[in-house]
Structures are given as structure tokens and as C-alpha cells.
Amino acid sequence: MDIVSVVLFLFLAVVVSGAISRMLPFSVPTPLVQILLGAVIGLSTSYRVTLNPELFLLLFLPPLLFLDGWRIPKDELLKDVSTVVELALGLVLTTVIGMGFFINWMIPAMPLAVAFALAAVVSPTDPIAVSAIAARVPIPKRMMHILEGESLLNDASGLVCLRFAIAAALTGTFSAGDAALNFLWLAFAGIAIGVALTLIVSRAKAWVTRRWGEESGSQILVSLLIPFGAYMLAEHVHASGILAAVAAGVTMTFAEISREAMAETRMRRSSVWETIQFTLNGIIFVLLGEQLPSILAEAKRTVALTGHTEPGWLALYTLAIVLGLAALRFLWVWVSLRFTILRNQYKGVEGPTSPSWRLVAATSFAGVRGAITLAGVLTLPLTLNDGTPFPARDLAIFLAAGVIILSLVIASIALPILLKGLNMPPEASKQAEENAARIATAQAAIQAIERHLHRLAETHGDADLYVEVGGRIMDLYRERLEALSDSEEDSLREQGALLSEFRLVGVAAEREALSNLLRNRAIGSETGRKLIRELDLSEARHRS
């Protein structure tokens, strides 16, 4: 019962933290509120949550990485793939090596392998935390796409580096040649398993659906099991379960294109996954706060080994790591943008002649650490192979937690200032692409309705009825075609905005009338739920 009570209490803490962050008169990132609430819980109760590293990794990382891979916009990612790869791979390796030696030099009590492990877990960035910080100052779309792509790849690359560092700490040896071969196996085998499992499950699911129909609940459950299956299967063959989960998520996008689920299933599944993402990220930050009191107590004893006893040294170490990460990221982003400008000039593409310092600074501060960093550092083993405690584990966890908190605080102050009025290179308008798609789908719908109309008339007779009903539907599509073909783009946008505005007014009136009918018991609850759902879908469509 204690475990069940703790889990329910964590769920409640996540809900309360979200409400508190919205109530505050000033902008505070929700992760910071969750950490603070967790710290209050840790200080006010004597019960402590004991985290099993392997179980923590299995429960939290596969679904989060899978969802990142599934939802990341693929086309936008490919436009800046070179920049994303430079940040996600080159910057991560540079961070692990540079910060690993720096941390070991700064804190001699922390072995080099453990310092590399700490550097590996603080290298991945968290776009969810960045989105929370920049909620009132929207991040330019192109920058957000780059940050999302970087986060997707550097989660995997950073955690794979963590795996090597832990292995070196456990065995006491490290071979660059063996590590390179092992990395290739981890990467390619993990990716292959994630892709293969997703395709096999999708094909099997489609085959069952075609023959026996679709059940929304089981379809959603299958999507929840895929990341865990990919992760566990990859780990079973000593490949990277992390990369397997990411590859499964990316593959899910393409698998769903050819094997569409019912609209009801997709909507329910999207809601379920959003809830899971919100819950898991929230629990991770609450757990971070809950663990802080005990982590601080253990870390102070570890710091004493270096000849320092004042708690201020912990803050100094954390600040030094954050500044080192920021300096490396700033330098790397500047060099990357500089090379991009030179490549564009070589190709004859017009653009700026030097990187904007505000753009470089904003991209650097946007490298906030979050849930993946905490989840990774908590997977450090409790003991070495000989049963002795893992060296400086509590200190590493504390420093990682400090980096998360401090990077969130700094970014919450600096990002809104840097992003205000910042102009990214313009992106091509997608209005023409959207109009062409609407025209093509409307024409296909008219042709399909005409064929179905003739088929029904030939089979059942009474052609007038089918012509009348089919004509009404085809007129709706013809009106869409006329609007898209004869109107100017600006006029279309204005008409579309007015249409949505009037439709939302109507939906609000419908909702109020429906509420009165339900309160007066003029209709039953089942009918009310059905009509409310229809109004919700209509409102969501016109607000998008």
C-alpha cells in the first residue's frame, strides 16, 4: 500500500504543480514549480522514494523518446538536418570529452569515468522545458524545429555515451577501438530493431483490423507497448534500447500513413499520449525535488573529500558546470552558423554575412536540461561489480539536478529578453501547398461520390433520391473548389478567419443551450455526452 500511496501522491503533486504555475502572477516554468513542490514533500515527510535505476530507465525513457520521435515534424527537420546533426552529435561528443576532463580536474574526488558519465547526462537538451519557459514569448518555428531535432538525437547520443562511461566505471578499463565497434552495434542494431518491430506490429495490427474490425482501446494499448517492446528487445541483444525507442517513434509516423486508424482511435490515442507525456515529465521533476534533501546530505560528505566542507562549494561546482556548458554551446553554435553562412555564400544564396549574436545567444540559452538528464543520472548503478558503493554517485546526481534547476532559472530570465523581436530567416509559405491539397482532396471526394451515387442508383433504383442527397454533398465540395480557385490568398485568410469566428460564436451558443437542456433534464446524459463531443471537435477544428 505504501507504493500505491506514493504513486497516487506523485500524480496529485503533478496536478497541483500545474495549477500553481498558472495561478502565479509572473511567468515561472512549470518544471521549476514541480521541483520546488517535490522539495517541500521531501522536507515535510520522513518517507523517501527509493529509485531502482534500471526500473526508472525502463518506465520513463522509452515512452518519452518514442513520443518525441513520433511527433517531431520530419520535413522541417530535414531542412536543417546538417545543423541538427552538428548540434546533436558533434556538440554532444565535444561536451562529454571537454566537460568530463573539466569536472574531473575541478572535483578530484570524482573519478574520470564518473565525470564522463555526468558530462554525458548533462549534454542532452529538453525542448519541453524550453517551451514552458517561452510560453509567453513564442520561439520562432524554425528555431523550435532545430531544438526539437537536436533534442531527439542528442537524447540518444548522450545516453549512449553514458552507457560507455558507466561500463568504464564498473570495469575500470576503456578501449577506444572496442568502444567504436560497440557503438556501431549499439546504434545500428538498436535502430534496426526499433524500425522492424514497429513495421511488424503495424502490419499485424492492420491485418487484424481488416478482417475483424478495429477496437480503439486495443489499438491505443498496442501503441503504448511498442516503445517498451523495442527497448527491452534491443537491451536483450545488448543493443541500444534508447535508439530503438527513438527509431520506433520515427517509424510510427510513416507506418501510420499507409495504415490509417479510425478518427476516433487517433483522437483518443493522442489524448492518452499527451496525458502520459505530461504525467511522466511532471513526476520526474517532482521526484527530483523529493530526492534533493537526501542528495544534498550525501553530496556534502563527498565534497569533504576534496578538502572543502562549506555547502557553498556545491553551488560553485554547479555554476562552473553550467557556465562551461554554456560556453561550449555558444562557441559551437557560433562556429556552426558561421560554416552555414559560408556554405550559403559559396552556393550563391543571399543572406547575412555573419552570425547574429542574439540568435547565437538565444540558441545557446535554449539548451535547457530537463527530464532526460535527470532520468539518465538516476540510472547510475548503486554499486560496482565488487559490491562497493558507486563512487560519487550522490554528488553526480546532485550536480545534474543543480544544472537542471540553474539552467531553467537562467533561461527563464534570458530567453524572453533575447527572443523578443528576434527574426529568424523567413520560411516559405505553405498556403499554396495547403490549397493544392484541399483542391486535390475535394476533387477526389466529388469523383468518389459520383461513382457511389451511380452504383446505388443501378443497384436499388430510385435514382432521384440518390442524386438529390449526393448532389448536396458534392455542392459543398464544389463551393470549396470555387473558393480556393477564384479567391486571392489574403481574401481566403480573411474569410477563413471570419468563418471560424462566426462558427465559434455558434458553438458557444449551442454549448450554452445544451447545458440548459441537461440541467433541466430535457435530454439524457448519453445524448448530452454525444452532442458535447461533437461541439468539442467542431471548436477544436476552428480554433486550430
C-alpha positions as CSV (number, residue, x, y, z in Angstrom):
1,M,0.0,0.0,0.0
2,D,2.9,2.4,0.6
3,I,4.0,2.2,-3.0
4,V,0.4,2.8,-4.3
5,S,0.0,5.7,-1.9
6,V,3.3,7.2,-3.1
7,V,2.3,6.9,-6.8
8,L,-1.0,8.5,-6.2
9,F,0.6,11.3,-4.2
10,L,3.0,11.9,-7.1
11,F,0.1,12.2,-9.5
12,L,-1.6,14.7,-7.2
13,A,1.6,16.7,-7.0
14,V,1.9,16.9,-10.8
15,V,-1.7,18.2,-11.0
16,V,-1.2,20.7,-8.2
17,S,2.1,22.0,-9.7
18,G,0.4,22.7,-13.0
19,A,-2.4,24.7,-11.2
20,I,0.1,26.7,-9.2
21,S,2.2,27.6,-12.2
22,R,-0.9,29.0,-13.9
23,M,-2.0,30.9,-10.7
24,L,1.3,32.8,-10.3
25,P,1.1,36.4,-11.4
26,F,4.5,36.1,-13.1
27,S,5.9,33.6,-15.5
28,V,7.5,30.6,-13.8
29,P,8.3,27.4,-15.8
30,T,6.2,24.5,-14.6
31,P,9.3,22.3,-14.1
32,L,10.6,24.7,-11.5
33,V,7.3,24.7,-9.6
34,Q,7.3,20.9,-9.7
35,I,10.9,20.7,-8.4
36,L,10.0,23.1,-5.6
37,L,6.9,21.2,-4.7
38,G,8.9,17.9,-4.6
39,A,11.4,19.5,-2.3
40,V,8.6,20.6,0.1
41,I,7.3,17.0,0.0
42,G,10.8,15.7,0.7
43,L,11.3,18.0,3.7
44,S,7.9,17.5,5.2
45,T,7.8,13.7,5.2
46,S,10.1,11.0,6.5
47,Y,9.3,8.6,3.7
48,R,11.7,8.5,0.8
49,V,11.2,7.1,-2.6
50,T,13.9,4.5,-3.4
51,L,14.6,4.6,-7.1
52,N,15.8,1.5,-8.9
53,P,18.0,2.8,-11.7
54,E,17.1,0.1,-14.3
55,L,13.4,0.2,-13.5
56,F,13.4,4.0,-13.6
57,L,15.1,3.9,-17.1
58,L,12.6,1.4,-18.4
59,L,9.5,3.2,-17.1
60,F,10.3,6.8,-18.1
61,L,12.7,7.0,-21.1
62,P,11.2,4.7,-23.8
63,P,7.7,6.3,-23.9
64,L,9.2,9.9,-23.8
65,L,11.7,9.2,-26.5
66,F,9.2,7.3,-28.6
67,L,6.8,10.2,-28.5
68,D,9.5,12.7,-29.4
69,G,10.4,10.6,-32.5
70,W,6.7,10.1,-33.4
71,R,5.7,13.8,-33.3
72,I,8.7,15.6,-34.5
73,P,8.0,17.3,-37.9
74,K,10.0,15.3,-40.3
75,D,10.0,17.7,-43.3
76,E,11.1,20.7,-41.2
77,L,13.8,18.6,-39.6
78,L,15.3,17.6,-43.0
79,K,15.6,21.3,-43.9
80,D,18.1,21.9,-41.2
81,V,19.4,18.4,-40.9
82,S,23.1,19.4,-41.1
83,T,22.7,21.9,-38.2
84,V,20.7,19.4,-36.2
85,V,23.4,16.7,-36.7
86,E,26.2,19.1,-35.8
87,L,24.4,20.0,-32.5
88,A,23.2,16.5,-31.6
89,L,26.3,14.5,-32.4
90,G,29.3,16.9,-32.6
91,L,28.3,19.1,-29.7
92,V,27.5,16.1,-27.5
93,L,30.8,14.4,-28.1
94,T,32.7,17.6,-27.5
95,T,30.6,18.2,-24.3
96,V,31.3,14.7,-23.0
97,I,35.0,14.9,-23.6
98,G,35.6,18.6,-22.6
99,M,33.3,18.7,-19.6
100,G,34.4,15.3,-18.4
101,F,38.0,16.3,-18.1
102,F,37.0,19.7,-16.7
103,I,34.8,18.1,-14.0
104,N,37.5,15.6,-13.0
105,W,40.0,18.4,-12.7
106,M,37.6,20.6,-10.7
107,I,36.5,17.7,-8.4
108,P,39.3,15.2,-7.9
109,A,37.1,13.0,-5.7
110,M,35.0,12.2,-8.7
111,P,36.8,9.5,-10.9
112,L,37.3,10.3,-14.5
113,A,34.8,7.7,-15.7
114,V,32.1,9.1,-13.4
115,A,32.9,12.6,-14.6
116,F,32.4,11.5,-18.2
117,A,29.1,9.9,-17.1
118,L,28.0,13.2,-15.5
119,A,29.1,15.1,-18.7
120,A,27.1,12.6,-20.8
121,V,23.8,13.1,-18.9
122,V,24.0,16.9,-18.9
123,S,24.7,17.1,-22.6
124,P,21.1,16.3,-23.8
125,T,18.7,19.3,-24.0
126,D,14.9,19.4,-23.3
127,P,12.6,21.2,-25.7
128,I,9.6,20.7,-23.4
129,A,11.3,22.8,-20.7
130,V,12.1,25.4,-23.3
131,S,8.5,25.5,-24.5
132,A,7.4,26.0,-20.9
133,I,9.8,28.9,-20.5
134,A,9.0,30.6,-23.7
135,A,5.2,30.2,-23.4
136,R,4.7,34.0,-23.3
137,V,7.4,34.8,-25.9
138,P,6.9,32.2,-28.6
139,I,10.1,30.7,-30.0
140,P,10.4,31.1,-33.8
141,K,9.2,28.0,-35.6
142,R,12.5,27.3,-37.3
143,M,14.5,27.5,-34.1
144,M,12.0,25.3,-32.3
145,H,12.3,22.7,-35.1
146,I,16.1,22.7,-34.8
147,L,15.8,22.4,-31.0
148,E,13.3,19.5,-31.3
149,G,15.5,17.7,-33.8
150,E,18.6,18.3,-31.6
151,S,16.8,17.0,-28.5
152,L,15.6,13.9,-30.3
153,L,19.1,12.9,-31.5
154,N,21.2,14.2,-28.5
155,D,19.0,12.3,-26.1
156,A,20.1,9.1,-27.8
157,S,23.8,10.1,-28.3
158,G,24.2,11.4,-24.8
159,L,22.7,8.4,-23.2
160,V,24.7,6.0,-25.3
161,C,27.9,7.9,-24.1
162,L,26.6,7.5,-20.6
163,R,26.4,3.7,-21.1
164,F,30.1,3.6,-22.1
165,A,31.1,5.8,-19.2
166,I,29.2,3.5,-16.7
167,A,30.8,0.4,-18.3
168,A,34.3,2.0,-17.8
169,A,33.5,2.9,-14.2
170,L,32.4,-0.7,-13.5
171,T,35.2,-2.4,-15.2
172,G,38.0,0.1,-14.7
173,T,39.1,-0.2,-18.4
174,F,38.3,1.6,-21.6
175,S,39.3,0.8,-25.2
176,A,38.6,3.3,-27.9
177,G,38.6,0.6,-30.6
178,D,36.3,-1.7,-28.7
179,A,34.1,1.3,-27.9
180,A,33.9,2.3,-31.6
181,L,32.8,-1.2,-32.6
182,N,30.4,-1.5,-29.7
183,F,28.9,1.9,-30.6
184,L,28.3,0.7,-34.2
185,W,26.5,-2.4,-32.9
186,L,24.5,-0.4,-30.3
187,A,23.5,2.2,-32.9
188,F,22.7,0.1,-36.0
189,A,21.2,-2.9,-34.1
190,G,19.1,-0.6,-31.9
191,I,17.8,1.4,-34.9
192,A,17.1,-1.8,-36.9
193,I,15.1,-3.4,-34.0
194,G,13.0,-0.3,-33.5
195,V,12.2,0.0,-37.2
196,A,11.5,-3.7,-37.6
197,L,9.3,-4.1,-34.6
198,T,7.2,-1.1,-35.4
199,L,6.6,-2.2,-39.0
200,I,5.8,-5.8,-38.0
201,V,3.4,-4.7,-35.3
202,S,1.7,-2.1,-37.6
203,R,1.3,-4.7,-40.4
204,A,-0.1,-7.3,-38.0
205,K,-2.5,-4.7,-36.5
206,A,-3.7,-3.6,-40.0
207,W,-4.2,-7.3,-40.9
208,V,-6.3,-8.0,-37.9
209,T,-8.3,-4.8,-38.4
210,R,-9.2,-5.6,-42.0
211,R,-10.6,-8.9,-41.0
212,W,-12.2,-8.4,-37.7
213,G,-12.6,-4.7,-37.3
214,E,-10.9,-2.1,-35.0
215,E,-11.2,-1.7,-31.3
216,S,-9.9,1.7,-30.1
217,G,-8.8,0.5,-26.7
218,S,-6.6,-2.3,-28.0
219,Q,-5.1,0.0,-30.7
220,I,-4.1,2.5,-28.1
221,L,-2.7,-0.2,-25.9
222,V,-0.6,-1.5,-28.8
223,S,0.9,2.0,-29.4
224,L,1.8,2.1,-25.7
225,L,3.5,-1.3,-25.7
226,I,5.7,-0.6,-28.8
227,P,8.3,1.6,-27.2
228,F,8.7,-0.8,-24.2
229,G,8.9,-3.8,-26.6
230,A,11.6,-2.1,-28.7
231,Y,13.6,-1.0,-25.7
232,M,13.5,-4.4,-24.0
233,L,14.2,-6.4,-27.2
234,A,17.2,-4.2,-28.0
235,E,18.6,-4.4,-24.5
236,H,18.2,-8.2,-24.6
237,V,20.6,-8.4,-27.5
238,H,22.9,-5.8,-25.9
239,A,22.0,-3.1,-28.4
240,S,20.8,0.4,-27.5
241,G,17.2,0.4,-26.2
242,I,17.3,4.2,-26.3
243,L,17.9,4.3,-30.0
244,A,15.4,1.5,-30.6
245,A,12.7,3.6,-28.9
246,V,13.6,6.7,-30.9
247,A,13.6,4.7,-34.2
248,A,10.3,3.1,-33.3
249,G,8.8,6.6,-32.8
250,V,10.1,7.9,-36.1
251,T,8.9,4.8,-38.0
252,M,5.5,5.1,-36.4
253,T,4.9,8.2,-38.4
254,F,5.4,6.5,-41.7
255,A,3.7,3.3,-40.7
256,E,0.6,5.3,-39.8
257,I,0.4,7.0,-43.2
258,S,-0.4,3.8,-45.1
259,R,-2.3,2.1,-42.3
260,E,-4.7,4.7,-41.0
261,A,-6.7,4.1,-37.9
262,M,-10.2,5.3,-37.3
263,A,-10.6,9.0,-36.5
264,E,-12.0,8.2,-33.1
265,T,-8.9,6.0,-32.3
266,R,-6.5,8.7,-33.4
267,M,-8.1,11.3,-31.2
268,R,-8.3,9.0,-28.2
269,R,-4.7,7.9,-28.7
270,S,-3.5,11.4,-29.0
271,S,-5.2,12.4,-25.7
272,V,-3.7,9.3,-24.0
273,W,-0.2,10.1,-25.1
274,E,-0.5,13.7,-24.2
275,T,-1.6,12.7,-20.7
276,I,1.3,10.2,-20.4
277,Q,3.9,12.8,-21.5
278,F,2.5,15.4,-19.1
279,T,2.5,12.9,-16.2
280,L,5.9,11.3,-16.8
281,N,7.7,14.7,-17.2
282,G,5.9,16.0,-14.2
283,I,6.7,13.0,-12.0
284,I,10.4,13.2,-13.0
285,F,10.7,16.8,-11.8
286,V,8.7,16.2,-8.6
287,L,10.9,13.2,-7.9
288,L,14.0,15.4,-8.4
289,G,12.7,17.8,-5.8
290,E,11.8,15.0,-3.4
291,Q,15.3,13.5,-3.7
292,L,17.1,16.8,-3.2
293,P,17.3,16.8,0.6
294,S,18.9,13.3,0.9
295,I,21.1,14.0,-2.2
296,L,22.3,17.2,-0.6
297,A,23.2,15.4,2.7
298,E,25.2,12.8,0.9
299,A,26.9,15.2,-1.5
300,K,28.2,17.4,1.3
301,R,30.1,14.3,2.7
302,T,31.5,13.7,-0.8
303,V,32.7,17.3,-1.2
304,A,34.6,16.9,2.2
305,L,36.9,14.5,0.4
306,T,38.3,17.4,-1.7
307,G,39.2,19.4,1.5
308,H,36.1,21.6,1.4
309,T,33.3,21.5,3.9
310,E,31.2,24.6,3.1
311,P,28.0,23.9,1.2
312,G,28.8,26.9,-1.0
313,W,31.2,24.7,-2.9
314,L,28.3,22.7,-4.2
315,A,26.8,25.8,-5.7
316,L,30.2,26.8,-7.1
317,Y,30.6,23.4,-8.8
318,T,27.1,23.6,-10.3
319,L,27.6,27.2,-11.5
320,A,31.0,26.2,-13.0
321,I,29.4,23.3,-14.9
322,V,26.6,25.4,-16.2
323,L,29.0,28.2,-17.4
324,G,31.2,25.5,-19.0
325,L,28.2,24.0,-20.9
326,A,27.0,27.5,-22.0
327,A,30.5,28.5,-23.2
328,L,30.9,25.2,-25.2
329,R,27.4,25.6,-26.7
330,F,27.8,29.3,-27.5
331,L,31.1,28.6,-29.3
332,W,29.8,25.5,-31.1
333,V,26.6,27.3,-32.3
334,W,28.6,30.3,-33.5
335,V,31.0,28.1,-35.5
336,S,28.1,26.1,-36.9
337,L,26.3,29.2,-38.0
338,R,29.5,30.6,-39.5
339,F,30.0,27.5,-41.6
340,T,26.4,27.6,-42.7
341,I,26.8,31.2,-43.9
342,L,30.0,30.3,-45.7
343,R,28.3,27.3,-47.4
344,N,25.4,29.6,-48.5
345,Q,27.7,32.2,-49.8
346,Y,29.6,29.5,-51.8
347,K,26.3,28.4,-53.3
348,G,25.3,32.0,-54.1
349,V,22.5,32.1,-51.6
350,E,21.8,35.6,-50.3
351,G,21.7,36.0,-46.5
352,P,23.5,37.5,-43.5
353,T,27.3,37.8,-43.7
354,S,27.9,37.0,-40.0
355,P,26.0,35.2,-37.2
356,S,23.7,37.3,-35.2
357,W,24.9,37.4,-31.6
358,R,21.3,37.4,-30.3
359,L,20.5,34.3,-32.4
360,V,23.6,32.5,-31.1
361,A,22.8,33.5,-27.5
362,A,19.2,32.5,-27.8
363,T,20.1,29.1,-29.2
364,S,22.7,28.7,-26.5
365,F,20.4,29.6,-23.6
366,A,17.7,27.4,-25.2
367,G,19.9,24.4,-24.3
368,V,18.0,23.7,-21.1
369,R,18.5,20.4,-19.3
370,G,15.4,18.6,-18.2
371,A,13.7,15.2,-17.7
372,I,16.2,13.2,-19.8
373,T,19.1,14.5,-17.8
374,L,17.5,13.5,-14.5
375,A,16.4,10.2,-15.8
376,G,19.8,9.4,-17.1
377,V,21.7,10.4,-14.0
378,L,19.4,8.3,-11.8
379,T,20.4,5.2,-13.7
380,L,23.9,5.3,-12.3
381,P,24.4,2.0,-10.6
382,L,24.2,1.8,-6.8
383,T,27.3,-0.4,-6.5
384,L,30.3,-1.5,-8.5
385,N,30.9,-5.1,-9.7
386,D,32.6,-5.9,-6.4
387,G,29.7,-4.7,-4.3
388,T,31.3,-1.4,-3.1
389,P,29.2,1.8,-3.5
390,F,29.4,3.5,-6.8
391,P,31.9,6.4,-6.3
392,A,30.5,9.9,-6.1
393,R,27.0,8.8,-7.2
394,D,25.1,11.2,-4.9
395,L,27.4,14.0,-5.9
396,A,26.8,13.4,-9.6
397,I,23.0,13.3,-9.1
398,F,23.1,16.5,-7.1
399,L,25.3,18.3,-9.7
400,A,23.0,17.1,-12.5
401,A,19.9,18.3,-10.5
402,G,21.7,21.6,-9.9
403,V,22.4,22.0,-13.6
404,I,18.8,21.4,-14.4
405,I,17.5,23.9,-11.9
406,L,20.1,26.6,-12.7
407,S,19.7,26.2,-16.5
408,L,15.9,26.6,-16.1
409,V,16.3,29.7,-14.0
410,I,18.8,31.4,-16.3
411,A,16.9,30.5,-19.4
412,S,13.6,31.7,-17.9
413,I,15.2,35.1,-17.4
414,A,17.4,35.4,-20.6
415,L,15.2,33.7,-23.2
416,P,12.2,36.1,-23.2
417,I,14.6,39.0,-23.5
418,L,16.6,37.5,-26.3
419,L,13.6,36.2,-28.2
420,K,11.6,39.4,-28.1
421,G,11.7,40.8,-31.7
422,L,14.2,38.2,-32.9
423,N,13.7,37.4,-36.6
424,M,14.7,34.1,-37.9
425,P,15.3,33.5,-41.7
426,P,11.9,33.5,-43.3
427,E,10.2,30.2,-44.1
428,A,8.4,29.6,-47.3
429,S,4.6,30.0,-47.1
430,K,2.7,26.7,-47.0
431,Q,-0.6,28.3,-48.0
432,A,-0.2,27.3,-51.7
433,E,0.7,23.7,-50.7
434,E,-2.3,23.6,-48.4
435,N,-4.7,25.0,-51.1
436,A,-3.4,22.4,-53.6
437,A,-4.0,19.6,-51.1
438,R,-7.5,20.9,-50.4
439,I,-8.3,21.1,-54.1
440,A,-7.0,17.6,-54.8
441,T,-8.9,16.0,-51.9
442,A,-12.1,17.8,-52.9
443,Q,-11.9,16.6,-56.5
444,A,-11.2,13.1,-55.3
445,A,-14.3,13.3,-53.0
446,I,-16.6,14.5,-55.8
447,Q,-15.4,11.7,-58.1
448,A,-15.9,9.1,-55.4
449,I,-19.4,10.4,-54.5
450,E,-20.4,10.3,-58.2
451,R,-19.3,6.7,-58.5
452,H,-21.1,5.7,-55.4
453,L,-24.2,7.6,-56.5
454,H,-24.3,5.7,-59.8
455,R,-23.7,2.4,-58.1
456,L,-26.5,2.9,-55.7
457,A,-28.9,4.0,-58.4
458,E,-28.1,1.0,-60.5
459,T,-28.5,-1.4,-57.6
460,H,-31.5,0.0,-55.8
461,G,-33.2,2.2,-58.3
462,D,-34.9,5.4,-57.1
463,A,-32.1,7.5,-58.7
464,D,-33.8,10.8,-57.8
465,L,-33.2,10.3,-54.1
466,Y,-29.5,9.4,-54.5
467,V,-28.9,12.3,-57.0
468,E,-30.5,14.8,-54.5
469,V,-28.6,13.6,-51.5
470,G,-25.3,13.1,-53.4
471,G,-25.7,16.5,-55.1
472,R,-25.9,18.3,-51.7
473,I,-22.7,16.8,-50.6
474,M,-20.9,17.5,-53.9
475,D,-22.1,21.1,-53.8
476,L,-20.3,21.6,-50.6
477,Y,-17.0,20.3,-52.2
478,R,-17.7,22.5,-55.3
479,E,-18.0,25.5,-53.1
480,R,-14.7,24.7,-51.6
481,L,-13.1,24.4,-55.0
482,E,-14.6,27.7,-56.2
483,A,-13.3,29.5,-53.1
484,L,-9.8,28.0,-53.5
485,S,-9.6,28.6,-57.2
486,D,-11.1,32.1,-57.6
487,S,-10.1,34.0,-54.4
488,E,-6.8,35.6,-53.5
489,E,-4.8,34.2,-50.7
490,D,-5.3,37.3,-48.4
491,S,-9.0,37.2,-49.0
492,L,-9.1,33.4,-48.3
493,R,-7.3,34.0,-45.0
494,E,-9.7,36.8,-44.0
495,Q,-12.8,34.8,-45.0
496,G,-11.4,31.7,-43.2
497,A,-10.8,33.8,-40.0
498,L,-14.3,35.2,-40.1
499,L,-15.8,31.8,-40.8
500,S,-14.1,30.4,-37.8
501,E,-15.1,33.4,-35.7
502,F,-18.8,33.0,-36.5
503,R,-18.6,29.3,-36.1
504,L,-17.1,29.6,-32.7
505,V,-19.9,32.1,-31.7
506,G,-22.4,29.5,-32.8
507,V,-20.7,26.7,-31.0
508,A,-20.7,28.8,-27.8
509,A,-24.4,29.3,-28.1
510,E,-25.0,25.7,-28.8
511,R,-23.0,24.7,-25.8
512,E,-25.0,27.1,-23.5
513,A,-28.3,25.8,-24.9
514,L,-27.2,22.2,-24.4
515,S,-26.1,22.9,-20.8
516,N,-29.6,24.3,-20.1
517,L,-31.2,21.2,-21.6
518,L,-29.0,19.0,-19.4
519,R,-29.7,21.0,-16.3
520,N,-33.4,20.9,-16.9
521,R,-33.2,17.1,-17.7
522,A,-34.8,17.7,-21.1
523,I,-32.3,15.3,-22.6
524,G,-30.5,12.3,-21.2
525,S,-26.8,12.2,-20.2
526,E,-25.8,9.8,-23.0
527,T,-27.3,12.2,-25.7
528,G,-25.6,15.1,-23.9
529,R,-22.2,13.4,-24.0
530,K,-22.5,12.7,-27.7
531,L,-23.5,16.3,-28.5
532,I,-20.8,17.8,-26.3
533,R,-18.2,15.6,-28.1
534,E,-19.4,16.9,-31.5
535,L,-19.2,20.5,-30.2
536,D,-15.7,19.9,-28.8
537,L,-14.5,18.5,-32.2
538,S,-16.0,21.5,-34.0
539,E,-14.5,24.0,-31.6
540,A,-11.1,22.3,-31.8
541,R,-11.2,22.4,-35.6
542,H,-12.0,26.1,-35.8
543,R,-9.5,27.1,-33.1
544,S,-6.6,25.3,-34.8
